Amino acid sequence: MSRVGRCIDNGPMEGFWGILKSEMYYLRKFSTYEDLEQSIKNYIEFYNTKRLQKKLKGMAPIEYRSHTLAS
């Protein structure tokens, strides 16, 4: 969380939650809190390991990091 007067610190996380809501949350109705919680966990796993991103040269974040460290 950001310090007082430093709202820019929250920018990356607010961006992530916006993407999560538009790609996962708004597309479904959840009957229980547990369903929602599991869906969020699954989406975070997908986001980090399988979701290809143009700005990362068409790789998933975890793939890009391992590729960068190996170079």
C-alpha positions as CSV (number, residue, x, y, z in Angstrom):
1,M,0.0,0.0,0.0
2,S,1.1,3.5,-0.7
3,R,2.2,6.1,1.8
4,V,0.2,9.2,2.4
5,G,0.3,11.5,-0.6
6,R,2.0,8.8,-2.8
7,C,-1.0,7.3,-4.7
8,I,1.2,6.3,-7.6
9,D,2.5,3.3,-5.5
10,N,-0.8,1.6,-5.9
11,G,-0.9,1.9,-9.7
12,P,0.4,-1.5,-10.7
13,M,-1.9,-3.4,-8.3
14,E,-4.9,-1.3,-9.3
15,G,-4.1,-2.1,-13.0
16,F,-3.9,-5.8,-12.2
17,W,-7.2,-5.9,-10.4
18,G,-8.8,-4.0,-13.2
19,I,-7.6,-6.6,-15.7
20,L,-8.7,-9.4,-13.4
21,K,-12.2,-7.9,-13.1
22,S,-12.6,-7.4,-16.8
23,E,-11.2,-10.8,-17.9
24,M,-12.7,-13.0,-15.1
25,Y,-15.0,-11.4,-12.6
26,Y,-17.5,-9.6,-14.8
27,L,-17.9,-12.6,-17.0
28,R,-19.4,-14.9,-14.3
29,K,-21.8,-15.0,-11.4
30,F,-20.4,-16.5,-8.2
31,S,-22.8,-18.4,-5.9
32,T,-20.4,-18.7,-2.9
33,Y,-17.4,-16.8,-1.6
34,E,-15.3,-20.0,-2.0
35,D,-16.1,-20.1,-5.7
36,L,-14.9,-16.5,-6.1
37,E,-11.8,-17.2,-4.0
38,Q,-10.9,-20.3,-6.1
39,S,-11.5,-18.4,-9.3
40,I,-9.2,-15.6,-8.2
41,K,-6.5,-18.1,-7.3
42,N,-6.9,-19.8,-10.7
43,Y,-6.8,-16.5,-12.6
44,I,-3.6,-15.4,-10.8
45,E,-2.0,-18.8,-11.7
46,F,-3.1,-18.3,-15.3
47,Y,-1.9,-14.7,-15.4
48,N,1.6,-15.6,-14.2
49,T,2.1,-18.8,-16.2
50,K,0.0,-18.9,-19.3
51,R,-1.3,-15.4,-20.3
52,L,0.9,-14.2,-23.1
53,Q,1.7,-10.5,-23.0
54,K,2.8,-8.4,-26.0
55,K,5.0,-6.1,-23.9
56,L,6.9,-9.2,-22.7
57,K,7.7,-10.3,-26.3
58,G,4.8,-12.7,-26.5
59,M,5.8,-14.6,-23.4
60,A,4.0,-15.2,-20.1
61,P,5.5,-13.3,-17.1
62,I,7.2,-16.4,-15.5
63,E,8.6,-17.5,-18.8
64,Y,9.9,-14.0,-19.5
65,R,11.6,-13.8,-16.1
66,S,13.3,-17.2,-16.5
67,H,14.4,-16.3,-20.0
68,T,15.8,-12.9,-18.8
69,L,17.7,-14.6,-15.9
70,A,19.2,-17.3,-18.2
71,S,20.6,-14.6,-20.6
